[in-house]
Amino acid sequence: MGIWLELGIFGLVFVFAFWQMHDVRKAQEQTRQQRAREKAAQQAHEAEASKAEKANEKD
């Protein structure tokens, strides 16, 4: 009887570990997406700044 209790606890821990790994992967993907958005916004800002600088040079 005791082995079934131990196996049940092991199973719950195993399922909990998989659930946590799923959450970690989801959080990592969100972080990657946010970093990509920030990088794109920074590049767009730098492009605008260089255009403004070139326009100022022409004047």
C-alpha positions, 0 to 999 in steps of 0.5 A, spaced: 500 500 500 505 504 501 508 504 494 502 506 491 502 512 495 510 513 494 508 512 486 502 517 487 507 523 490 512 521 485 507 522 479 504 529 482 511 531 482 513 529 475 506 532 473 508 539 476 515 539 473 512 538 466 507 544 468 513 548 471 517 547 464 511 549 460 511 556 464 518 557 463 518 556 456 512 560 455 515 566 459 522 565 455 518 566 448 515 572 451 521 575 453 524 573 446 518 577 443 519 583 447 526 584 446 525 583 439 520 589 439 525 593 443 530 592 438 526 594 432 523 600 436 531 602 437 533 601 430 527 605 427 529 610 432 536 610 430 534 610 422 529 616 424 535 620 427 540 618 422 535 621 417 534 627 421 541 628 421 542 627 414 536 633 412 540 637 417 547 636 413 543 638 407 541 645 410 
